[in-house]
Amino acid sequence: MDTLERIALDPAVMGGRPCIRGTRVTVGTIVGLFATGHERKEIIELYPYISSDDISAALSYAAWRLEEHEVDVAVG
């Protein structure tokens, strides 16, 4: 499965925030847990319905989104 296929954005789930597909675990939750020192094993213990690959996908998605930037486009 492609990394980004593991991430879903659905306006009816968690207000449209990116989540691990089929769950209500947001990418932000995973990033936040890593930022506060949790290890992958601990995260899986907290959310046993996600996998290590799901965690990798969430981190990859977050990194990809951070690389985006807006470009002003002249109109007219």
N, CA, C, O and CB atoms as a CASP TS submission, in Angstrom:
PFRMAT TS
TARGET T0000
AUTHOR 0000-0000-0000
METHOD Language model
MODEL 1
PARENT N/A
ATOM      1  N   MET     1       0.849  -1.181   0.000  1.00  0.00           N
ATOM      2  CA  MET     1       0.000   0.000   0.000  1.00  0.00           C
ATOM      3  C   MET     1       0.888   1.235   0.000  1.00  0.00           C
ATOM      4  O   MET     1       1.853   1.319   0.759  1.00  0.00           O
ATOM      5  CB  MET     1      -0.962   0.003   1.222  1.00  0.00           C
ATOM      6  N   ASP     2       0.557   2.175  -0.845  1.00  0.00           N
ATOM      7  CA  ASP     2       1.274   3.441  -0.907  1.00  0.00           C
ATOM      8  C   ASP     2       1.118   4.184   0.416  1.00  0.00           C
ATOM      9  O   ASP     2       0.057   4.150   1.040  1.00  0.00           O
ATOM     10  CB  ASP     2       0.764   4.306  -2.083  1.00  0.00           C
ATOM     11  N   THR     3       2.173   4.846   0.829  1.00  0.00           N
ATOM     12  CA  THR     3       2.169   5.544   2.115  1.00  0.00           C
ATOM     13  C   THR     3       0.971   6.476   2.262  1.00  0.00           C
ATOM     14  O   THR     3       0.295   6.460   3.290  1.00  0.00           O
ATOM     15  CB  THR     3       3.454   6.335   2.281  1.00  0.00           C
ATOM     16  N   LEU     4       0.706   7.284   1.244  1.00  0.00           N
ATOM     17  CA  LEU     4      -0.382   8.254   1.360  1.00  0.00           C
ATOM     18  C   LEU     4      -1.753   7.607   1.310  1.00  0.00           C
ATOM     19  O   LEU     4      -2.736   8.232   1.707  1.00  0.00           O
ATOM     20  CB  LEU     4      -0.275   9.280   0.268  1.00  0.00           C
ATOM     21  N   GLU     5      -1.848   6.366   0.832  1.00  0.00           N
ATOM     22  CA  GLU     5      -3.129   5.668   0.849  1.00  0.00           C
ATOM     23  C   GLU     5      -3.535   5.299   2.271  1.00  0.00           C
ATOM     24  O   GLU     5      -4.698   4.978   2.514  1.00  0.00           O
ATOM     25  CB  GLU     5      -3.061   4.414  -0.021  1.00  0.00           C
ATOM     26  N   ARG     6      -2.610   5.340   3.201  1.00  0.00           N
ATOM     27  CA  ARG     6      -2.907   5.041   4.605  1.00  0.00           C
ATOM     28  C   ARG     6      -3.508   6.239   5.327  1.00  0.00           C
ATOM     29  O   ARG     6      -3.983   6.103   6.454  1.00  0.00           O
ATOM     30  CB  ARG     6      -1.645   4.590   5.324  1.00  0.00           C
ATOM     31  N   ILE     7      -3.496   7.413   4.696  1.00  0.00           N
ATOM     32  CA  ILE     7      -3.997   8.646   5.309  1.00  0.00           C
ATOM     33  C   ILE     7      -5.299   9.046   4.623  1.00  0.00           C
ATOM     34  O   ILE     7      -5.393   9.041   3.396  1.00  0.00           O
ATOM     35  CB  ILE     7      -2.942   9.795   5.210  1.00  0.00           C
ATOM     36  N   ALA     8      -6.294   9.390   5.425  1.00  0.00           N
ATOM     37  CA  ALA     8      -7.597   9.782   4.886  1.00  0.00           C
ATOM     38  C   ALA     8      -7.982  11.163   5.400  1.00  0.00           C
ATOM     39  O   ALA     8      -7.692  11.523   6.540  1.00  0.00           O
ATOM     40  CB  ALA     8      -8.680   8.749   5.262  1.00  0.00           C
ATOM     41  N   LEU     9      -8.635  11.920   4.541  1.00  0.00           N
ATOM     42  CA  LEU     9      -9.203  13.208   4.920  1.00  0.00           C
ATOM     43  C   LEU     9     -10.688  13.143   4.596  1.00  0.00           C
ATOM     44  O   LEU     9     -11.076  13.082   3.429  1.00  0.00           O
ATOM     45  CB  LEU     9      -8.495  14.410   4.174  1.00  0.00           C
ATOM     46  N   ASP    10     -11.504  13.157   5.621  1.00  0.00           N
ATOM     47  CA  ASP    10     -12.946  13.038   5.457  1.00  0.00           C
ATOM     48  C   ASP    10     -13.596  14.096   6.338  1.00  0.00           C
ATOM     49  O   ASP    10     -13.411  14.083   7.555  1.00  0.00           O
ATOM     50  CB  ASP    10     -13.454  11.596   5.823  1.00  0.00           C
ATOM     51  N   PRO    11     -14.350  15.009   5.744  1.00  0.00           N
ATOM     52  CA  PRO    11     -14.974  16.065   6.544  1.00  0.00           C
ATOM     53  C   PRO    11     -15.855  15.528   7.678  1.00  0.00           C
ATOM     54  O   PRO    11     -16.104  16.237   8.653  1.00  0.00           O
ATOM     55  CB  PRO    11     -15.801  16.954   5.648  1.00  0.00           C
ATOM     56  N   ALA    12     -16.324  14.292   7.558  1.00  0.00           N
ATOM     57  CA  ALA    12     -17.193  13.715   8.588  1.00  0.00           C
ATOM     58  C   ALA    12     -16.409  13.044   9.717  1.00  0.00           C
ATOM     59  O   ALA    12     -16.993  12.592  10.702  1.00  0.00           O
ATOM     60  CB  ALA    12     -18.134  12.706   7.959  1.00  0.00           C
ATOM     61  N   VAL    13     -15.084  12.982   9.569  1.00  0.00           N
ATOM     62  CA  VAL    13     -14.249  12.329  10.590  1.00  0.00           C
ATOM     63  C   VAL    13     -13.228  13.331  11.109  1.00  0.00           C
ATOM     64  O   VAL    13     -12.407  13.851  10.353  1.00  0.00           O
ATOM     65  CB  VAL    13     -13.533  11.061  10.014  1.00  0.00           C
ATOM     66  N   MET    14     -13.292  13.591  12.400  1.00  0.00           N
ATOM     67  CA  MET    14     -12.339  14.492  13.071  1.00  0.00           C
ATOM     68  C   MET    14     -12.244  15.854  12.381  1.00  0.00           C
ATOM     69  O   MET    14     -11.168  16.444  12.291  1.00  0.00           O
ATOM     70  CB  MET    14     -10.954  13.848  13.120  1.00  0.00           C
ATOM     71  N   GLY    15     -13.371  16.332  11.904  1.00  0.00           N
ATOM     72  CA  GLY    15     -13.413  17.657  11.291  1.00  0.00           C
ATOM     73  C   GLY    15     -12.598  17.784  10.021  1.00  0.00           C
ATOM     74  O   GLY    15     -12.218  18.891   9.638  1.00  0.00           O
ATOM     75  N   GLY    16     -12.322  16.666   9.359  1.00  0.00           N
ATOM     76  CA  GLY    16     -11.567  16.698   8.109  1.00  0.00           C
ATOM     77  C   GLY    16     -10.062  16.681   8.290  1.00  0.00           C
ATOM     78  O   GLY    16      -9.318  16.743   7.312  1.00  0.00           O
ATOM     79  N   ARG    17      -9.607  16.595   9.533  1.00  0.00           N
ATOM     80  CA  ARG    17      -8.160  16.520   9.754  1.00  0.00           C
ATOM     81  C   ARG    17      -7.630  15.185   9.231  1.00  0.00           C
ATOM     82  O   ARG    17      -8.346  14.184   9.276  1.00  0.00           O
ATOM     83  CB  ARG    17      -7.818  16.690  11.265  1.00  0.00           C
ATOM     84  N   PRO    18      -6.406  15.151   8.742  1.00  0.00           N
ATOM     85  CA  PRO    18      -5.866  13.895   8.223  1.00  0.00           C
ATOM     86  C   PRO    18      -5.733  12.854   9.337  1.00  0.00           C
ATOM     87  O   PRO    18      -5.182  13.122  10.405  1.00  0.00           O
ATOM     88  CB  PRO    18      -4.500  14.134   7.554  1.00  0.00           C
ATOM     89  N   CYS    19      -6.257  11.659   9.050  1.00  0.00           N
ATOM     90  CA  CYS    19      -6.259  10.551  10.009  1.00  0.00           C
ATOM     91  C   CYS    19      -5.670   9.303   9.359  1.00  0.00           C
ATOM     92  O   CYS    19      -5.623   9.183   8.135  1.00  0.00           O
ATOM     93  CB  CYS    19      -7.693  10.267  10.523  1.00  0.00           C
ATOM     94  N   ILE    20      -5.233   8.398  10.188  1.00  0.00           N
ATOM     95  CA  ILE    20      -4.875   7.082   9.689  1.00  0.00           C
ATOM     96  C   ILE    20      -6.173   6.435   9.219  1.00  0.00           C
ATOM     97  O   ILE    20      -7.148   6.357   9.966  1.00  0.00           O
ATOM     98  CB  ILE    20      -4.142   6.209  10.790  1.00  0.00           C
ATOM     99  N   ARG    21      -6.170   5.974   7.974  1.00  0.00           N
ATOM    100  CA  ARG    21      -7.378   5.458   7.336  1.00  0.00           C
ATOM    101  C   ARG    21      -8.088   4.427   8.221  1.00  0.00           C
ATOM    102  O   ARG    21      -7.467   3.519   8.773  1.00  0.00           O
ATOM    103  CB  ARG    21      -7.031   4.836   5.984  1.00  0.00           C
ATOM    104  N   GLY    22      -9.401   4.597   8.336  1.00  0.00           N
ATOM    105  CA  GLY    22     -10.217   3.667   9.099  1.00  0.00           C
ATOM    106  C   GLY    22     -10.184   3.880  10.603  1.00  0.00           C
ATOM    107  O   GLY    22     -10.735   3.083  11.362  1.00  0.00           O
ATOM    108  N   THR    23      -9.529   4.967  11.033  1.00  0.00           N
ATOM    109  CA  THR    23      -9.454   5.265  12.458  1.00  0.00           C
ATOM    110  C   THR    23      -9.793   6.732  12.682  1.00  0.00           C
ATOM    111  O   THR    23     -10.044   7.477  11.735  1.00  0.00           O
ATOM    112  CB  THR    23      -8.049   4.932  13.024  1.00  0.00           C
ATOM    113  N   ARG    24      -9.796   7.125  13.923  1.00  0.00           N
ATOM    114  CA  ARG    24      -9.948   8.530  14.280  1.00  0.00           C
ATOM    115  C   ARG    24      -8.644   9.052  14.884  1.00  0.00           C
ATOM    116  O   ARG    24      -8.646  10.041  15.617  1.00  0.00           O
ATOM    117  CB  ARG    24     -11.126   8.722  15.269  1.00  0.00           C
ATOM    118  N   VAL    25      -7.550   8.392  14.578  1.00  0.00           N
ATOM    119  CA  VAL    25      -6.225   8.803  15.060  1.00  0.00           C
ATOM    120  C   VAL    25      -5.651   9.775  14.037  1.00  0.00           C
ATOM    121  O   VAL    25      -5.371   9.401  12.898  1.00  0.00           O
ATOM    122  CB  VAL    25      -5.265   7.560  15.274  1.00  0.00           C
ATOM    123  N   THR    26      -5.481  11.027  14.456  1.00  0.00           N
ATOM    124  CA  THR    26      -5.007  12.045  13.513  1.00  0.00           C
ATOM    125  C   THR    26      -3.487  11.998  13.352  1.00  0.00           C
ATOM    126  O   THR    26      -2.755  11.524  14.221  1.00  0.00           O
ATOM    127  CB  THR    26      -5.438  13.439  13.978  1.00  0.00           C
ATOM    128  N   VAL    27      -3.054  12.504  12.216  1.00  0.00           N
ATOM    129  CA  VAL    27      -1.618  12.652  11.967  1.00  0.00           C
ATOM    130  C   VAL    27      -1.020  13.530  13.058  1.00  0.00           C
ATOM    131  O   VAL    27       0.080  13.261  13.540  1.00  0.00           O
ATOM    132  CB  VAL    27      -1.348  13.262  10.552  1.00  0.00           C
ATOM    133  N   GLY    28      -1.732  14.567  13.446  1.00  0.00           N
ATOM    134  CA  GLY    28      -1.254  15.459  14.503  1.00  0.00           C
ATOM    135  C   GLY    28      -1.058  14.742  15.829  1.00  0.00           C
ATOM    136  O   GLY    28      -0.128  15.053  16.574  1.00  0.00           O
ATOM    137  N   THR    29      -1.922  13.791  16.127  1.00  0.00           N
ATOM    138  CA  THR    29      -1.767  13.009  17.357  1.00  0.00           C
ATOM    139  C   THR    29      -0.462  12.228  17.320  1.00  0.00           C
ATOM    140  O   THR    29       0.286  12.213  18.298  1.00  0.00           O
ATOM    141  CB  THR    29      -2.961  12.049  17.553  1.00  0.00           C
ATOM    142  N   ILE    30      -0.189  11.583  16.198  1.00  0.00           N
ATOM    143  CA  ILE    30       1.041  10.787  16.068  1.00  0.00           C
ATOM    144  C   ILE    30       2.265  11.686  16.178  1.00  0.00           C
ATOM    145  O   ILE    30       3.206  11.368  16.905  1.00  0.00           O
ATOM    146  CB  ILE    30       1.061  10.020  14.722  1.00  0.00           C
ATOM    147  N   VAL    31       2.259  12.795  15.470  1.00  0.00           N
ATOM    148  CA  VAL    31       3.399  13.726  15.528  1.00  0.00           C
ATOM    149  C   VAL    31       3.570  14.257  16.947  1.00  0.00           C
ATOM    150  O   VAL    31       4.690  14.348  17.448  1.00  0.00           O
ATOM    151  CB  VAL    31       3.202  14.904  14.534  1.00  0.00           C
ATOM    152  N   GLY    32       2.474  14.602  17.585  1.00  0.00           N
ATOM    153  CA  GLY    32       2.535  15.108  18.953  1.00  0.00           C
ATOM    154  C   GLY    32       3.099  14.092  19.925  1.00  0.00           C
ATOM    155  O   GLY    32       3.875  14.447  20.812  1.00  0.00           O
ATOM    156  N   LEU    33       2.724  12.845  19.771  1.00  0.00           N
ATOM    157  CA  LEU    33       3.253  11.799  20.651  1.00  0.00           C
ATOM    158  C   LEU    33       4.760  11.641  20.469  1.00  0.00           C
ATOM    159  O   LEU    33       5.496  11.500  21.445  1.00  0.00           O
ATOM    160  CB  LEU    33       2.547  10.461  20.380  1.00  0.00           C
ATOM    161  N   PHE    34       5.215  11.665  19.222  1.00  0.00           N
ATOM    162  CA  PHE    34       6.663  11.597  18.985  1.00  0.00           C
ATOM    163  C   PHE    34       7.363  12.815  19.580  1.00  0.00           C
ATOM    164  O   PHE    34       8.437  12.700  20.170  1.00  0.00           O
ATOM    165  CB  PHE    34       6.961  11.497  17.472  1.00  0.00           C
ATOM    166  N   ALA    35       6.750  13.970  19.418  1.00  0.00           N
ATOM    167  CA  ALA    35       7.359  15.208  19.911  1.00  0.00           C
ATOM    168  C   ALA    35       7.513  15.217  21.428  1.00  0.00           C
ATOM    169  O   ALA    35       8.400  15.880  21.965  1.00  0.00           O
ATOM    170  CB  ALA    35       6.531  16.402  19.480  1.00  0.00           C
ATOM    171  N   THR    36       6.651  14.482  22.110  1.00  0.00           N
ATOM    172  CA  THR    36       6.733  14.439  23.572  1.00  0.00           C
ATOM    173  C   THR    36       7.499  13.221  24.077  1.00  0.00           C
ATOM    174  O   THR    36       7.457  12.898  25.264  1.00  0.00           O
ATOM    175  CB  THR    36       5.340  14.445  24.167  1.00  0.00           C
ATOM    176  N   GLY    37       8.198  12.550  23.165  1.00  0.00           N
ATOM    177  CA  GLY    37       9.113  11.489  23.573  1.00  0.00           C
ATOM    178  C   GLY    37       8.586  10.068  23.550  1.00  0.00           C
ATOM    179  O   GLY    37       9.287   9.148  23.971  1.00  0.00           O
ATOM    180  N   HIS    38       7.369   9.866  23.070  1.00  0.00           N
ATOM    181  CA  HIS    38       6.842   8.506  22.988  1.00  0.00           C
ATOM    182  C   HIS    38       7.537   7.734  21.868  1.00  0.00           C
ATOM    183  O   HIS    38       7.854   8.292  20.818  1.00  0.00           O
ATOM    184  CB  HIS    38       5.317   8.529  22.758  1.00  0.00           C
ATOM    185  N   GLU    39       7.762   6.481  22.100  1.00  0.00           N
ATOM    186  CA  GLU    39       8.363   5.622  21.083  1.00  0.00           C
ATOM    187  C   GLU    39       7.261   4.919  20.301  1.00  0.00           C
ATOM    188  O   GLU    39       6.116   4.837  20.746  1.00  0.00           O
ATOM    189  CB  GLU    39       9.326   4.588  21.726  1.00  0.00           C
ATOM    190  N   ARG    40       7.627   4.417  19.137  1.00  0.00           N
ATOM    191  CA  ARG    40       6.682   3.740  18.253  1.00  0.00           C
ATOM    192  C   ARG    40       5.919   2.629  18.998  1.00  0.00           C
ATOM    193  O   ARG    40       4.702   2.503  18.862  1.00  0.00           O
ATOM    194  CB  ARG    40       7.424   3.152  17.036  1.00  0.00           C
ATOM    195  N   LYS    41       6.642   1.841  19.774  1.00  0.00           N
ATOM    196  CA  LYS    41       6.021   0.740  20.520  1.00  0.00           C
ATOM    197  C   LYS    41       4.952   1.263  21.481  1.00  0.00           C
ATOM    198  O   LYS    41       3.884   0.665  21.611  1.00  0.00           O
ATOM    199  CB  LYS    41       7.090  -0.051  21.300  1.00  0.00           C
ATOM    200  N   GLU    42       5.240   2.370  22.146  1.00  0.00           N
ATOM    201  CA  GLU    42       4.277   2.961  23.086  1.00  0.00           C
ATOM    202  C   GLU    42       3.026   3.450  22.357  1.00  0.00           C
ATOM    203  O   GLU    42       1.909   3.302  22.851  1.00  0.00           O
ATOM    204  CB  GLU    42       4.926   4.128  23.857  1.00  0.00           C
ATOM    205  N   ILE    43       3.230   4.029  21.185  1.00  0.00           N
ATOM    206  CA  ILE    43       2.092   4.539  20.413  1.00  0.00           C
ATOM    207  C   ILE    43       1.191   3.384  19.993  1.00  0.00           C
ATOM    208  O   ILE    43      -0.034   3.493  20.049  1.00  0.00           O
ATOM    209  CB  ILE    43       2.577   5.327  19.169  1.00  0.00           C
ATOM    210  N   ILE    44       1.795   2.287  19.575  1.00  0.00           N
ATOM    211  CA  ILE    44       1.005   1.115  19.182  1.00  0.00           C
ATOM    212  C   ILE    44       0.287   0.528  20.395  1.00  0.00           C
ATOM    213  O   ILE    44      -0.822   0.009  20.262  1.00  0.00           O
ATOM    214  CB  ILE    44       1.907   0.043  18.523  1.00  0.00           C
ATOM    215  N   GLU    45       0.896   0.602  21.564  1.00  0.00           N
ATOM    216  CA  GLU    45       0.208   0.143  22.785  1.00  0.00           C
ATOM    217  C   GLU    45      -0.987   1.036  23.101  1.00  0.00           C
ATOM    218  O   GLU    45      -2.022   0.554  23.560  1.00  0.00           O
ATOM    219  CB  GLU    45       1.183   0.123  23.984  1.00  0.00           C
ATOM    220  N   LEU    46      -0.843   2.343  22.854  1.00  0.00           N
ATOM    221  CA  LEU    46      -1.951   3.270  23.088  1.00  0.00           C
ATOM    222  C   LEU    46      -3.077   3.079  22.079  1.00  0.00           C
ATOM    223  O   LEU    46      -4.254   3.202  22.416  1.00  0.00           O
ATOM    224  CB  LEU    46      -1.453   4.706  23.035  1.00  0.00           C
ATOM    225  N   TYR    47      -2.701   2.775  20.833  1.00  0.00           N
ATOM    226  CA  TYR    47      -3.649   2.612  19.733  1.00  0.00           C
ATOM    227  C   TYR    47      -3.366   1.273  19.047  1.00  0.00           C
ATOM    228  O   TYR    47      -2.766   1.254  17.972  1.00  0.00           O
ATOM    229  CB  TYR    47      -3.548   3.804  18.712  1.00  0.00           C
ATOM    230  N   PRO    48      -3.783   0.159  19.643  1.00  0.00           N
ATOM    231  CA  PRO    48      -3.420  -1.162  19.118  1.00  0.00           C
ATOM    232  C   PRO    48      -4.002  -1.480  17.742  1.00  0.00           C
ATOM    233  O   PRO    48      -3.616  -2.472  17.124  1.00  0.00           O
ATOM    234  CB  PRO    48      -3.861  -2.210  20.080  1.00  0.00           C
ATOM    235  N   TYR    49      -4.914  -0.661  17.263  1.00  0.00           N
ATOM    236  CA  TYR    49      -5.523  -0.886  15.956  1.00  0.00           C
ATOM    237  C   TYR    49      -4.755  -0.187  14.831  1.00  0.00           C
ATOM    238  O   TYR    49      -5.193  -0.216  13.681  1.00  0.00           O
ATOM    239  CB  TYR    49      -6.964  -0.407  15.969  1.00  0.00           C
ATOM    240  N   ILE    50      -3.619   0.438  15.146  1.00  0.00           N
ATOM    241  CA  ILE    50      -2.760   0.980  14.089  1.00  0.00           C
ATOM    242  C   ILE    50      -1.460   0.186  14.068  1.00  0.00           C
ATOM    243  O   ILE    50      -1.103  -0.481  15.039  1.00  0.00           O
ATOM    244  CB  ILE    50      -2.480   2.508  14.307  1.00  0.00           C
ATOM    245  N   SER    51      -0.763   0.274  12.942  1.00  0.00           N
ATOM    246  CA  SER    51       0.471  -0.484  12.767  1.00  0.00           C
ATOM    247  C   SER    51       1.675   0.453  12.692  1.00  0.00           C
ATOM    248  O   SER    51       1.539   1.674  12.612  1.00  0.00           O
ATOM    249  CB  SER    51       0.392  -1.352  11.504  1.00  0.00           C
ATOM    250  N   SER    52       2.829  -0.147  12.721  1.00  0.00           N
ATOM    251  CA  SER    52       4.062   0.620  12.560  1.00  0.00           C
ATOM    252  C   SER    52       4.077   1.320  11.204  1.00  0.00           C
ATOM    253  O   SER    52       4.546   2.452  11.088  1.00  0.00           O
ATOM    254  CB  SER    52       5.295  -0.295  12.706  1.00  0.00           C
ATOM    255  N   ASP    53       3.560   0.637  10.174  1.00  0.00           N
ATOM    256  CA  ASP    53       3.486   1.258   8.845  1.00  0.00           C
ATOM    257  C   ASP    53       2.546   2.456   8.843  1.00  0.00           C
ATOM    258  O   ASP    53       2.795   3.436   8.141  1.00  0.00           O
ATOM    259  CB  ASP    53       3.024   0.234   7.802  1.00  0.00           C
ATOM    260  N   ASP    54       1.475   2.389   9.618  1.00  0.00           N
ATOM    261  CA  ASP    54       0.558   3.531   9.731  1.00  0.00           C
ATOM    262  C   ASP    54       1.279   4.728  10.357  1.00  0.00           C
ATOM    263  O   ASP    54       1.096   5.866   9.925  1.00  0.00           O
ATOM    264  CB  ASP    54      -0.691   3.152  10.577  1.00  0.00           C
ATOM    265  N   ILE    55       2.086   4.466  11.362  1.00  0.00           N
ATOM    266  CA  ILE    55       2.847   5.534  12.017  1.00  0.00           C
ATOM    267  C   ILE    55       3.826   6.148  11.030  1.00  0.00           C
ATOM    268  O   ILE    55       3.954   7.370  10.958  1.00  0.00           O
ATOM    269  CB  ILE    55       3.598   4.998  13.260  1.00  0.00           C
ATOM    270  N   SER    56       4.511   5.313  10.277  1.00  0.00           N
ATOM    271  CA  SER    56       5.444   5.823   9.251  1.00  0.00           C
ATOM    272  C   SER    56       4.711   6.676   8.233  1.00  0.00           C
ATOM    273  O   SER    56       5.207   7.725   7.821  1.00  0.00           O
ATOM    274  CB  SER    56       6.161   4.659   8.537  1.00  0.00           C
ATOM    275  N   ALA    57       3.528   6.228   7.827  1.00  0.00           N
ATOM    276  CA  ALA    57       2.743   6.994   6.859  1.00  0.00           C
ATOM    277  C   ALA    57       2.342   8.350   7.421  1.00  0.00           C
ATOM    278  O   ALA    57       2.392   9.358   6.716  1.00  0.00           O
ATOM    279  CB  ALA    57       1.498   6.213   6.447  1.00  0.00           C
ATOM    280  N   ALA    58       1.943   8.377   8.688  1.00  0.00           N
ATOM    281  CA  ALA    58       1.553   9.643   9.318  1.00  0.00           C
ATOM    282  C   ALA    58       2.731  10.609   9.367  1.00  0.00           C
ATOM    283  O   ALA    58       2.575  11.794   9.076  1.00  0.00           O
ATOM    284  CB  ALA    58       1.013   9.396  10.736  1.00  0.00           C
ATOM    285  N   LEU    59       3.887  10.116   9.728  1.00  0.00           N
ATOM    286  CA  LEU    59       5.075  10.975   9.783  1.00  0.00           C
ATOM    287  C   LEU    59       5.484  11.447   8.392  1.00  0.00           C
ATOM    288  O   LEU    59       5.874  12.601   8.219  1.00  0.00           O
ATOM    289  CB  LEU    59       6.239  10.232  10.445  1.00  0.00           C
ATOM    290  N   SER    60       5.398  10.568   7.406  1.00  0.00           N
ATOM    291  CA  SER    60       5.718  10.954   6.030  1.00  0.00           C
ATOM    292  C   SER    60       4.753  12.013   5.524  1.00  0.00           C
ATOM    293  O   SER    60       5.158  12.972   4.866  1.00  0.00           O
ATOM    294  CB  SER    60       5.687   9.733   5.108  1.00  0.00           C
ATOM    295  N   TYR    61       3.476  11.834   5.833  1.00  0.00           N
ATOM    296  CA  TYR    61       2.469  12.803   5.416  1.00  0.00           C
ATOM    297  C   TYR    61       2.747  14.163   6.052  1.00  0.00           C
ATOM    298  O   TYR    61       2.691  15.192   5.379  1.00  0.00           O
ATOM    299  CB  TYR    61       1.057  12.312   5.791  1.00  0.00           C
ATOM    300  N   ALA    62       3.043  14.163   7.332  1.00  0.00           N
ATOM    301  CA  ALA    62       3.327  15.424   8.031  1.00  0.00           C
ATOM    302  C   ALA    62       4.546  16.115   7.425  1.00  0.00           C
ATOM    303  O   ALA    62       4.532  17.329   7.221  1.00  0.00           O
ATOM    304  CB  ALA    62       3.555  15.170   9.536  1.00  0.00           C
ATOM    305  N   ALA    63       5.582  15.362   7.141  1.00  0.00           N
ATOM    306  CA  ALA    63       6.786  15.942   6.541  1.00  0.00           C
ATOM    307  C   ALA    63       6.474  16.509   5.158  1.00  0.00           C
ATOM    308  O   ALA    63       6.940  17.594   4.810  1.00  0.00           O
ATOM    309  CB  ALA    63       7.908  14.885   6.444  1.00  0.00           C
ATOM    310  N   TRP    64       5.698  15.788   4.382  1.00  0.00           N
ATOM    311  CA  TRP    64       5.319  16.240   3.042  1.00  0.00           C
ATOM    312  C   TRP    64       4.537  17.548   3.126  1.00  0.00           C
ATOM    313  O   TRP    64       4.801  18.480   2.366  1.00  0.00           O
ATOM    314  CB  TRP    64       4.483  15.161   2.319  1.00  0.00           C
ATOM    315  N   ARG    65       3.576  17.621   4.047  1.00  0.00           N
ATOM    316  CA  ARG    65       2.775  18.842   4.182  1.00  0.00           C
ATOM    317  C   ARG    65       3.615  20.025   4.638  1.00  0.00           C
ATOM    318  O   ARG    65       3.347  21.157   4.234  1.00  0.00           O
ATOM    319  CB  ARG    65       1.636  18.617   5.162  1.00  0.00           C
ATOM    320  N   LEU    66       4.614  19.793   5.461  1.00  0.00           N
ATOM    321  CA  LEU    66       5.473  20.885   5.918  1.00  0.00           C
ATOM    322  C   LEU    66       6.307  21.477   4.799  1.00  0.00           C
ATOM    323  O   LEU    66       6.744  22.625   4.887  1.00  0.00           O
ATOM    324  CB  LEU    66       6.380  20.403   7.016  1.00  0.00           C
ATOM    325  N   GLU    67       6.530  20.707   3.753  1.00  0.00           N
ATOM    326  CA  GLU    67       7.320  21.188   2.628  1.00  0.00           C
ATOM    327  C   GLU    67       6.496  22.021   1.648  1.00  0.00           C
ATOM    328  O   GLU    67       7.057  22.665   0.762  1.00  0.00           O
ATOM    329  CB  GLU    67       7.944  20.019   1.905  1.00  0.00           C
ATOM    330  N   GLU    68       5.176  22.013   1.800  1.00  0.00           N
ATOM    331  CA  GLU    68       4.325  22.819   0.930  1.00  0.00           C
ATOM    332  C   GLU    68       4.505  24.297   1.250  1.00  0.00           C
ATOM    333  O   GLU    68       4.798  24.663   2.388  1.00  0.00           O
ATOM    334  CB  GLU    68       2.846  22.411   1.077  1.00  0.00           C
ATOM    335  N   HIS    69       4.331  25.115   0.270  1.00  0.00           N
ATOM    336  CA  HIS    69       4.338  26.556   0.502  1.00  0.00           C
ATOM    337  C   HIS    69       3.407  27.216  -0.502  1.00  0.00           C
ATOM    338  O   HIS    69       3.210  26.721  -1.611  1.00  0.00           O
ATOM    339  CB  HIS    69       5.778  27.139   0.391  1.00  0.00           C
ATOM    340  N   GLU    70       2.846  28.328  -0.097  1.00  0.00           N
ATOM    341  CA  GLU    70       1.929  29.060  -0.958  1.00  0.00           C
ATOM    342  C   GLU    70       2.695  30.020  -1.837  1.00  0.00           C
ATOM    343  O   GLU    70       3.686  30.618  -1.420  1.00  0.00           O
ATOM    344  CB  GLU    70       0.888  29.810  -0.133  1.00  0.00           C
ATOM    345  N   VAL    71       2.226  30.155  -3.045  1.00  0.00           N
ATOM    346  CA  VAL    71       2.840  31.069  -4.006  1.00  0.00           C
ATOM    347  C   VAL    71       1.774  32.061  -4.436  1.00  0.00           C
ATOM    348  O   VAL    71       0.690  31.666  -4.866  1.00  0.00           O
ATOM    349  CB  VAL    71       3.439  30.301  -5.242  1.00  0.00           C
ATOM    350  N   ASP    72       2.075  33.339  -4.323  1.00  0.00           N
ATOM    351  CA  ASP    72       1.145  34.359  -4.780  1.00  0.00           C
ATOM    352  C   ASP    72       1.109  34.354  -6.307  1.00  0.00           C
ATOM    353  O   ASP    72       2.148  34.341  -6.968  1.00  0.00           O
ATOM    354  CB  ASP    72       1.545  35.759  -4.238  1.00  0.00           C
ATOM    355  N   VAL    73      -0.097  34.365  -6.845  1.00  0.00           N
ATOM    356  CA  VAL    73      -0.269  34.362  -8.286  1.00  0.00           C
ATOM    357  C   VAL    73      -0.954  35.668  -8.660  1.00  0.00           C
ATOM    358  O   VAL    73      -2.000  36.014  -8.112  1.00  0.00           O
ATOM    359  CB  VAL    73      -1.092  33.118  -8.771  1.00  0.00           C
ATOM    360  N   ALA    74      -0.355  36.381  -9.593  1.00  0.00           N
ATOM    361  CA  ALA    74      -0.941  37.631 -10.060  1.00  0.00           C
ATOM    362  C   ALA    74      -2.195  37.328 -10.860  1.00  0.00           C
ATOM    363  O   ALA    74      -2.196  36.448 -11.721  1.00  0.00           O
ATOM    364  CB  ALA    74       0.069  38.436 -10.911  1.00  0.00           C
ATOM    365  N   VAL    75      -3.260  38.057 -10.573  1.00  0.00           N
ATOM    366  CA  VAL    75      -4.508  37.875 -11.287  1.00  0.00           C
ATOM    367  C   VAL    75      -4.689  39.043 -12.238  1.00  0.00           C
ATOM    368  O   VAL    75      -4.554  40.205 -11.856  1.00  0.00           O
ATOM    369  CB  VAL    75      -5.705  37.755 -10.310  1.00  0.00           C
ATOM    370  N   GLY    76      -5.000  38.709 -13.493  1.00  0.00           N
ATOM    371  CA  GLY    76      -5.319  39.741 -14.473  1.00  0.00           C
ATOM    372  C   GLY    76      -4.172  40.289 -15.138  1.00  0.00           C
ATOM    373  O   GLY    76      -4.314  41.168 -15.987  1.00  0.00           O
TER
END
